[in-house]
Amino acid sequence: MKSRTVFAILGALALVASCAHTDPRPADMTPAEKSAKTRADHIALANQYDEVAKALQAKAEAEKGELGEYIEHAAYYGRQTEDLKEHSQALIRDYEEAAEKNRRMANAHRRMAEQARQ
């Protein structure tokens, strides 16, 4: 009986952990930015920022799908429907803003790469 309880608790914790959202902020590449001196360094940073922006935009698109589910099947979610919709809208906004910040950082590093010496 005790082992069933332990497994049930571990399963519940795993489920909760899998539902957790990551922090939708721009990537922190401060150490790499401080050491970037050459054109190749700045291009590499720009590529990293682009990859992070793509990942954040993909998360926003996935959340838009969730929002569509909440809207389409509002009756399934009962009283929680409005909270779920607002939460999804906030996540979409945060992910898109973070993606845009990362795209701006990528563009800034491309400009720095143009100005940098070999």
N, CA, C and O of each residue as an XYZ file, in Angstrom:
472
protein
N       0.817     -1.199      0.000
C       0.000      0.000      0.000
C       0.860      1.261      0.000
O       0.532      2.231     -0.684
N       1.943      1.259      0.752
C       2.800      2.441      0.826
C       3.470      2.726     -0.512
O       3.627      3.883     -0.902
N       3.862      1.668     -1.208
C       4.541      1.887     -2.491
C       3.583      2.514     -3.512
O       4.008      3.319     -4.341
N       2.325      2.159     -3.460
C       1.351      2.768     -4.360
C       1.233      4.263     -4.086
O       1.168      5.066     -5.017
N       1.205      4.627     -2.834
C       1.113      6.041     -2.463
C       2.336      6.804     -2.951
O       2.221      7.905     -3.490
N       3.503      6.209     -2.757
C       4.739      6.860     -3.184
C       4.733      7.058     -4.697
O       5.077      8.135     -5.184
N       4.346      6.027     -5.440
C       4.307      6.140     -6.896
C       3.254      7.144     -7.352
O       3.464      7.858     -8.332
N       2.142      7.204     -6.663
C       1.101      8.169     -7.012
C       1.598      9.595     -6.796
O       1.350     10.477     -7.618
N       2.292      9.813     -5.701
C       2.838     11.142     -5.416
C       3.908     11.511     -6.440
O       3.931     12.638     -6.934
N       4.790     10.569     -6.759
C       5.832     10.837     -7.752
C       5.220     11.115     -9.129
O       5.697     11.982     -9.861
N       4.185     10.389     -9.468
C       3.509     10.626    -10.736
C       2.876     11.996    -10.790
O       2.959     12.689    -11.804
N       2.238     12.390     -9.689
C       1.615     13.709     -9.632
C       2.669     14.811     -9.734
O       2.451     15.811    -10.418
N       3.793     14.642     -9.070
C       4.872     15.632     -9.137
C       5.449     15.722    -10.552
O       5.757     16.811    -11.035
N       5.592     14.583    -11.204
C       6.103     14.580    -12.572
C       5.140     15.307    -13.504
O       5.566     16.045    -14.393
N       3.850     15.098    -13.300
C       2.849     15.774    -14.127
C       2.895     17.283    -13.928
O       2.841     18.043    -14.895
N       2.993     17.711    -12.686
C       3.061     19.140    -12.388
C       4.331     19.751    -12.991
O       4.289     20.846    -13.552
N       5.443     19.049    -12.875
C       6.698     19.570    -13.412
C       6.660     19.669    -14.932
O       7.235     20.594    -15.506
N       5.996     18.735    -15.582
C       5.937     18.771    -17.041
C       5.050     19.898    -17.553
O       5.197     20.318    -18.701
N       4.144     20.390    -16.740
C       3.244     21.470    -17.142
C       3.840     22.849    -16.900
O       3.278     23.850    -17.345
N       4.950     22.916    -16.215
C       5.555     24.205    -15.879
C       6.073     24.880    -17.139
O       6.654     24.227    -18.005
N       5.862     26.183    -17.240
C       6.326     26.950    -18.390
C       7.702     27.509    -18.084
O       8.030     27.808    -16.936
N       8.495     27.642    -19.126
C       9.810     28.222    -18.948
C       9.699     29.739    -18.903
O       8.664     30.309    -19.248
N      10.749     30.366    -18.486
C      10.775     31.810    -18.345
C      10.855     32.469    -19.724
O      11.845     32.276    -20.430
N       9.848     33.235    -20.123
C       9.841     33.817    -21.463
C      10.589     35.133    -21.559
O      10.024     36.139    -21.989
N      11.838     35.137    -21.168
C      12.649     36.345    -21.273
C      13.724     36.125    -22.323
O      13.999     34.988    -22.705
N      14.333     37.208    -22.789
C      15.403     37.014    -23.754
C      16.541     36.209    -23.131
O      16.758     36.249    -21.920
N      17.242     35.499    -23.959
C      18.330     34.657    -23.474
C      19.422     35.521    -22.844
O      19.709     36.618    -23.323
N      20.020     35.024    -21.777
C      21.097     35.750    -21.123
C      22.424     35.250    -21.669
O      22.899     34.175    -21.302
N      23.001     36.032    -22.534
C      24.276     35.673    -23.137
C      25.340     36.690    -22.745
O      26.250     36.983    -23.520
N      25.217     37.222    -21.543
C      26.117     38.274    -21.078
C      27.588     37.875    -21.168
O      28.387     38.652    -21.691
N      27.984     36.683    -20.674
C      29.411     36.339    -20.767
C      29.914     36.312    -22.215
O      31.015     36.784    -22.497
N      29.125     35.770    -23.115
C      29.537     35.709    -24.520
C      29.574     37.104    -25.127
O      30.437     37.397    -25.956
N      28.641     37.971    -24.721
C      28.620     39.326    -25.253
C      29.853     40.114    -24.807
O      30.421     40.883    -25.582
N      30.261     39.915    -23.553
C      31.415     40.646    -23.038
C      32.704     40.232    -23.738
O      33.619     41.038    -23.903
N      32.765     38.970    -24.146
C      33.993     38.490    -24.775
C      33.967     38.602    -26.298
O      34.970     38.300    -26.946
N      32.852     39.024    -26.882
C      32.746     39.126    -28.338
C      33.584     40.293    -28.847
O      33.375     41.445    -28.466
N      34.524     39.970    -29.707
C      35.400     41.001    -30.257
C      35.439     40.947    -31.780
O      35.525     41.980    -32.444
N      35.375     39.758    -32.317
C      35.529     39.614    -33.761
C      34.180     39.531    -34.457
O      33.129     39.398    -33.829
N      34.254     39.614    -35.770
C      33.060     39.495    -36.605
C      32.397     38.132    -36.371
O      31.174     38.050    -36.255
N      33.192     37.077    -36.302
C      32.653     35.724    -36.106
C      31.941     35.601    -34.764
O      30.914     34.929    -34.668
N      32.475     36.243    -33.730
C      31.833     36.210    -32.410
C      30.439     36.830    -32.472
O      29.478     36.273    -31.941
N      30.341     37.980    -33.124
C      29.057     38.672    -33.207
C      28.058     37.904    -34.073
O      26.864     37.869    -33.773
N      28.551     37.295    -35.143
C      27.656     36.493    -35.987
C      27.151     35.284    -35.209
O      25.980     34.921    -35.319
N      28.025     34.660    -34.426
C      27.606     33.515    -33.616
C      26.548     33.932    -32.596
O      25.571     33.214    -32.380
N      26.743     35.084    -31.976
C      25.747     35.582    -31.019
C      24.427     35.888    -31.719
O      23.357     35.581    -31.193
N      24.499     36.487    -32.895
C      23.275     36.782    -33.644
C      22.522     35.493    -33.960
O      21.297     35.441    -33.848
N      23.247     34.468    -34.349
C      22.609     33.182    -34.646
C      21.968     32.575    -33.400
O      20.883     31.998    -33.475
N      22.637     32.705    -32.259
C      22.064     32.187    -31.012
C      20.781     32.936    -30.656
O      19.787     32.320    -30.272
N      20.802     34.243    -30.782
C      19.598     35.021    -30.486
C      18.466     34.659    -31.451
O      17.304     34.603    -31.050
N      18.800     34.414    -32.711
C      17.776     33.993    -33.668
C      17.154     32.656    -33.280
O      15.941     32.479    -33.387
N      17.977     31.724    -32.835
C      17.465     30.412    -32.429
C      16.529     30.533    -31.228
O      15.485     29.882    -31.181
N      16.904     31.358    -30.271
C      16.050     31.565    -29.097
C      14.738     32.219    -29.512
O      13.674     31.857    -29.012
N      14.816     33.181    -30.427
C      13.605     33.861    -30.912
C      12.678     32.869    -31.607
O      11.463     32.921    -31.415
N      13.232     31.975    -32.404
C      12.412     30.962    -33.079
C      11.740     30.040    -32.071
O      10.566     29.701    -32.220
N      12.483     29.635    -31.044
C      11.910     28.754    -30.025
C      10.781     29.455    -29.269
O       9.744     28.850    -29.000
N      10.979     30.716    -28.931
C       9.941     31.467    -28.232
C       8.715     31.687    -29.111
O       7.583     31.630    -28.631
N       8.941     31.934    -30.387
C       7.812     32.111    -31.298
C       7.040     30.796    -31.444
O       5.814     30.808    -31.550
N       7.747     29.671    -31.450
C       7.078     28.369    -31.518
C       6.227     28.134    -30.265
O       5.132     27.577    -30.349
N       6.733     28.558    -29.112
C       5.949     28.435    -27.882
C       4.701     29.310    -27.948
O       3.632     28.915    -27.482
N       4.842     30.494    -28.528
C       3.684     31.381    -28.669
C       2.645     30.747    -29.587
O       1.447     30.817    -29.312
N       3.096     30.135    -30.666
C       2.167     29.483    -31.594
C       1.462     28.306    -30.923
O       0.265     28.100    -31.123
N       2.198     27.543    -30.134
C       1.588     26.423    -29.416
C       0.546     26.928    -28.421
O      -0.513     26.322    -28.259
N       0.851     28.023    -27.768
C      -0.092     28.597    -26.804
C      -1.319     29.146    -27.514
O      -2.416     29.125    -26.957
N      -1.148     29.640    -28.743
C      -2.303     30.088    -29.523
C      -3.232     28.910    -29.815
O      -4.453     29.067    -29.850
N      -2.646     27.732    -30.024
C      -3.461     26.535    -30.213
C      -4.241     26.195    -28.957
O      -5.409     25.813    -29.028
N      -3.595     26.336    -27.805
C      -4.280     26.107    -26.533
C      -5.423     27.104    -26.352
O      -6.517     26.739    -25.920
N      -5.158     28.353    -26.685
C      -6.189     29.381    -26.565
C      -7.377     29.042    -27.454
O      -8.529     29.192    -27.046
N      -7.096     28.590    -28.655
C      -8.173     28.181    -29.549
C      -9.000     27.043    -28.962
O     -10.220     27.006    -29.119
N      -8.333     26.127    -28.294
C      -9.035     25.020    -27.634
C      -9.948     25.555    -26.530
O     -11.092     25.121    -26.401
N      -9.446     26.484    -25.749
C     -10.263     27.042    -24.663
C     -11.473     27.783    -25.211
O     -12.557     27.730    -24.630
N     -11.285     28.473    -26.328
C     -12.394     29.220    -26.921
C     -13.407     28.265    -27.546
O     -14.614     28.405    -27.348
N     -12.898     27.292    -28.302
C     -13.776     26.373    -29.021
C     -14.564     25.451    -28.090
O     -15.723     25.133    -28.356
N     -13.932     25.029    -27.008
C     -14.577     24.081    -26.090
C     -14.728     24.683    -24.697
O     -14.394     24.046    -23.697
N     -15.224     25.892    -24.639
C     -15.362     26.597    -23.363
C     -16.228     25.820    -22.377
O     -16.003     25.879    -21.168
N     -17.194     25.111    -22.880
C     -18.102     24.373    -21.987
C     -17.369     23.281    -21.218
O     -17.778     22.923    -20.114
N     -16.300     22.752    -21.786
C     -15.546     21.691    -21.105
C     -14.836     22.206    -19.855
O     -14.627     21.460    -18.899
N     -14.472     23.465    -19.871
C     -13.641     24.014    -18.801
C     -14.432     24.759    -17.737
O     -13.876     25.159    -16.714
N     -15.704     24.943    -17.967
C     -16.574     25.546    -16.966
C     -16.136     26.925    -16.544
O     -15.795     27.770    -17.372
N     -16.150     27.141    -15.237
C     -15.826     28.467    -14.685
C     -14.387     28.889    -14.937
O     -14.072     30.078    -14.908
N     -13.533     27.939    -15.177
C     -12.114     28.250    -15.365
C     -11.802     28.795    -16.754
O     -10.682     29.238    -17.009
N     -12.772     28.766    -17.645
C     -12.530     29.144    -19.038
C     -11.904     30.526    -19.157
O     -10.896     30.680    -19.846
N     -12.462     31.516    -18.517
C     -11.935     32.884    -18.638
C     -10.525     32.991    -18.084
O      -9.675     33.655    -18.676
N     -10.268     32.344    -16.953
C      -8.916     32.368    -16.390
C      -7.922     31.710    -17.340
O      -6.820     32.222    -17.540
N      -8.302     30.591    -17.919
C      -7.420     29.888    -18.839
C      -7.149     30.729    -20.088
O      -6.020     30.783    -20.573
N      -8.180     31.378    -20.597
C      -7.997     32.231    -21.779
C      -7.078     33.406    -21.459
O      -6.180     33.721    -22.241
N      -7.292     34.050    -20.327
C      -6.443     35.190    -19.949
C      -4.999     34.756    -19.746
O      -4.068     35.458    -20.140
N      -4.820     33.590    -19.126
C      -3.470     33.072    -18.903
C      -2.777     32.798    -20.245
O      -1.612     33.150    -20.428
N      -3.495     32.175    -21.171
C      -2.921     31.893    -22.494
C      -2.578     33.181    -23.225
O      -1.514     33.278    -23.837
N      -3.459     34.170    -23.169
C      -3.189     35.446    -23.831
C      -1.961     36.127    -23.248
O      -1.166     36.717    -23.979
N      -1.807     36.045    -21.933
C      -0.633     36.648    -21.289
C       0.642     35.925    -21.712
O       1.659     36.565    -21.980
N       0.593     34.597    -21.773
C       1.772     33.847    -22.201
C       2.128     34.153    -23.652
O       3.301     34.310    -23.991
N       1.117     34.234    -24.499
C       1.362     34.563    -25.905
C       2.048     35.919    -26.010
O       3.037     36.075    -26.725
N       1.512     36.892    -25.288
C       2.100     38.236    -25.311
C       3.546     38.200    -24.806
O       4.426     38.801    -25.422
N       3.799     37.508    -23.700
C       5.153     37.445    -23.142
C       6.121     36.747    -24.093
O       7.232     37.228    -24.312
N       5.701     35.614    -24.658
C       6.576     34.895    -25.589
C       6.878     35.734    -26.822
O       8.021     35.768    -27.279
N       5.879     36.405    -27.361
C       6.106     37.213    -28.559
C       6.998     38.417    -28.267
O       7.844     38.774    -29.086
N       6.816     39.044    -27.107
C       7.685     40.174    -26.741
C       9.128     39.703    -26.561
O      10.061     40.367    -27.012
N       9.308     38.568    -25.910
C      10.660     38.046    -25.707
C      11.295     37.661    -27.040
O      12.486     37.895    -27.248
N      10.517     37.075    -27.938
C      11.039     36.723    -29.258
C      11.474     37.980    -30.009
O      12.520     37.988    -30.659
N      10.681     39.027    -29.921
C      11.030     40.281    -30.588
C      12.311     40.876    -29.996
O      13.155     41.375    -30.741
N      12.469     40.831    -28.681
C      13.695     41.336    -28.052
C      14.910     40.554    -28.539
O      15.967     41.130    -28.799
N      14.751     39.235    -28.659
C      15.862     38.418    -29.144
C      16.179     38.731    -30.603
O      17.349     38.741    -30.987
N      15.162     38.985    -31.423
C      15.410     39.359    -32.819
C      16.154     40.700    -32.901
O      17.043     40.875    -33.734
N      15.780     41.643    -32.026
C      16.479     42.937    -32.012
C      17.941     42.772    -31.604
O      18.830     43.416    -32.161
N      18.175     41.893    -30.617
C      19.558     41.635    -30.199
C      20.352     40.992    -31.338
O      21.524     41.312    -31.539
N      19.720     40.094    -32.074
C      20.393     39.454    -33.211
C      20.758     40.510    -34.253
O      21.870     40.508    -34.782
N      19.831     41.402    -34.543
C      20.108     42.461    -35.520
C      21.221     43.385    -35.041
O      22.059     43.819    -35.832
N      21.227     43.685    -33.746
C      22.282     44.541    -33.197
C      23.648     43.870    -33.361
O      24.628     44.531    -33.706
N      23.712     42.575    -33.119
C      24.999     41.884    -33.257
C      25.408     41.750    -34.720
O      26.601     41.701    -35.019
N      24.455     41.690    -35.626
C      24.807     41.689    -37.049
C      25.425     43.039    -37.446
O      26.383     43.096    -38.216
N      24.853     44.119    -36.901
C      25.434     45.444    -37.176
C      26.840     45.540    -36.581
O      27.746     46.093    -37.205
N      27.019     44.999    -35.369
C      28.353     45.012    -34.758
C      29.334     44.169    -35.572
O      30.511     44.510    -35.684
N      28.840     43.068    -36.137
C      29.718     42.211    -36.954
C      30.189     42.955    -38.192
O      31.329     42.784    -38.624
N      29.317     43.783    -38.767
C      29.714     44.573    -39.939
C      30.796     45.582    -39.598
O      31.649     45.895    -40.429
N      30.757     46.091    -38.369
C      31.712     47.114    -37.957
C      33.000     46.519    -37.364
O      34.023     47.198    -37.278
N      32.937     45.266    -36.965
C      34.087     44.635    -36.287
C      35.197     44.305    -37.281
O      34.978     44.113    -38.477
N      36.394     44.252    -36.714
C      37.531     43.804    -37.522
C      37.501     42.290    -37.553
O      36.831     41.653    -36.740
N      38.230     41.720    -38.498
C      38.292     40.259    -38.625
C      38.654     39.706    -37.290
O      38.769     38.491    -37.135
